[in-house]
Every structure is written in C-alpha cells, then in structure tokens.
Amino acid sequence: MYLNNYQLIKLVLPFLFVASVLYFQQNITNYLQQTFPTVEQYPLNNINLKTRFYRDIENYIPKYEKSSIDFLNDQKQISWICENVLYHTANKQIKHKYQLKWRLSAVFAKYNTAIINSEIVHQGSHIKDAKIIKIKKNSVLIKTFEGLKWVYLFH
C-alpha cells in the first residue's frame, strides 16, 4: 500500500504543526502576552475589604431611602403649610386693606375675551393678581387669593 503526495502531506502536517508549536512555544506566549495583557491579580485582603465595604453600603441603602422619603414628606408638609396656612393668613390681612371689586363690562365668548375693570383679558391671562380661568357667554371665572369667583355681566 503506497500513499500519494496529498495523503502523505495530510498525514504528516499535524505532526509538523505540533512540533513547530512546541519549538516556538516561548515566542508564541511572549507575543500573546504583549498582544493580550493579562488581568492584574489583586491580593485577597484587598478584595475582602472591598466586599465588606460594598456590603456595608447595601445595608445602609434602606436607611438612606427611608431618610429621603421622610425628607420628601417633610418638604410636602412644609409646602402645604406655606401655601394653605401662611399664604391664606397673609392674604386675609391684605384682604381687609385691599379689596378689589370686579366689574364685567363685556364678554366675547367666541374669542375667549372679556372686559373686566376696563381691561381686555383673555382666558389664561392675569389681571391684578387674579387669573382668568374660564370665559362663558355672560360670566367669567377668576381665581384670586380668596379662591375661585364667578363675575357676572351687569351685576
């Protein structure tokens, strides 16, 4: 049984490849280390310190969340007090000094426009610290420091 050249190369090539890898092993490893640097090894005590630190942080997360929720609730309460108690108290004192009478002269409901106290106003505009909320055929809804108030035509 004789082998032709192709079969002989197929048979010998793996052995040649292994022999060349073994012969150039040091050169190949040096090249691979330069091309793909290895990961630095950390001492175990450093890793243990870091894991302990991260565990401590995880333990404090619920406390921080509760503190932040408490803070937000306090902020909501403070803003509610400012808006509903302090603001109304100050406005009641101002109300006696400065009480504006609203006179509606004309309404143009088609254009969301009205004339209040000789001023032309549109829905959403402001007049003397009051906001025009809604304009109807014969009335206008305004929001003042006293609250919502309907101003009627010819009243």
C-alpha positions in Angstrom: 0.0 0.0 0.0 1.5 3.2 -1.2 0.4 6.8 -0.3 0.3 9.6 -2.8 1.8 13.0 -2.1 -1.5 14.6 -1.0 -2.3 11.8 1.5 1.3 11.9 2.9 1.1 15.7 3.5 -2.3 15.2 5.2 -0.7 12.6 7.5 2.5 14.4 8.4 1.1 18.0 8.6 -0.5 17.7 12.1 2.8 16.3 13.5 4.8 19.2 11.9 2.3 21.7 13.3 2.6 20.3 16.8 6.4 20.2 16.6 6.6 23.8 15.4 4.3 25.0 18.2 6.4 23.2 20.8 9.6 24.6 19.3 8.3 28.2 19.1 6.3 28.0 22.4 8.2 30.7 24.2 7.9 33.1 21.3 4.2 32.5 20.9 3.5 33.0 24.6 5.5 36.3 24.6 3.6 37.6 21.6 0.3 36.7 23.1 1.1 38.3 26.4 2.1 41.5 24.6 -1.0 41.5 22.4 -3.5 40.5 25.2 -2.2 41.6 28.6 -3.2 39.5 31.5 -5.5 40.8 34.2 -3.8 42.1 37.3 -4.1 39.9 40.3 -5.3 41.6 43.5 -4.4 40.3 46.9 -7.2 38.6 48.7 -7.2 41.0 51.7 -7.9 43.9 49.3 -10.9 42.1 47.8 -12.2 41.2 51.2 -12.0 44.9 52.2 -13.9 45.9 49.1 -16.6 43.3 49.5 -17.1 44.3 53.2 -17.3 48.0 52.1 -20.0 47.1 49.5 -22.0 45.0 52.0 -22.0 48.0 54.4 -23.3 50.2 51.6 -26.0 47.7 50.8 -27.0 47.6 54.5 -27.3 51.5 54.5 -29.4 51.7 51.4 -32.8 51.1 53.2 -31.9 53.7 55.8 -31.0 56.3 53.1 -34.2 55.5 51.2 -36.3 56.0 54.3 -34.5 59.2 55.1 -35.0 60.6 51.6 -38.7 59.6 51.8 -39.1 61.3 55.2 -37.4 64.4 53.8 -39.7 64.5 50.8 -42.7 64.1 53.1 -41.4 66.9 55.2 -41.0 69.1 52.1 -44.6 68.3 51.1 -45.9 69.2 54.5 -43.8 72.4 54.6 -45.0 73.5 51.2 -48.7 72.7 52.1 -48.3 74.8 55.3 -46.8 77.6 53.3 -49.5 77.5 50.6 -52.5 76.8 52.7 -51.9 78.3 56.1 -49.3 81.1 55.8 -50.4 82.3 52.4 -54.1 82.5 53.4 -53.3 84.2 56.7 -51.2 86.8 54.9 -53.9 87.3 52.3 -56.7 87.7 54.9 -54.7 90.5 56.3 -54.2 92.0 52.9 -57.9 91.4 52.0 -59.1 94.0 54.5 -56.6 96.6 53.2 -57.0 95.8 49.5 -60.4 94.5 48.4 -60.9 94.8 44.6 -64.4 95.0 43.1 -64.7 93.1 39.9 -66.8 94.6 37.1 -67.5 92.7 34.0 -68.4 95.1 31.2 -68.4 92.9 28.1 -68.0 89.3 27.1 -66.9 87.9 23.7 -67.2 84.2 24.4 -66.5 83.3 20.8 -63.0 84.8 21.1 -62.5 83.8 24.8 -62.1 87.5 25.6 -63.8 89.8 28.1 -63.5 93.3 29.5 -63.1 93.4 33.3 -62.5 96.7 35.2 -61.9 98.4 31.8 -59.1 96.0 30.8 -59.3 93.5 27.9 -58.5 90.0 29.2 -58.2 86.5 27.6 -58.7 83.1 29.0 -55.5 82.2 30.9 -54.3 85.9 31.3 -53.8 87.7 34.6 -55.4 90.9 35.9 -54.5 92.5 39.3 -53.0 89.2 40.8 -56.0 87.2 39.5 -56.1 84.6 36.8 -58.8 84.3 34.2 -59.8 80.6 34.3 -62.9 80.4 32.1 -65.0 82.8 29.9 -68.7 82.0 29.3 -71.5 83.8 27.5 -72.4 86.1 30.4 -69.8 85.3 33.1 -66.1 84.9 33.8 -64.4 82.6 36.3 -61.4 84.1 38.0 -59.0 82.8 40.6 -57.9 85.2 43.3 -56.2 84.9 46.6 -59.7 84.4 48.0 -60.4 81.4 45.8 -62.5 80.9 42.6 -65.1 83.5 41.9 -67.6 84.0 39.1 -68.0 87.6 37.9 -71.4 88.1 36.1 -72.3 90.6 33.4 -74.5 93.5 34.7 -74.1 92.7 38.4 
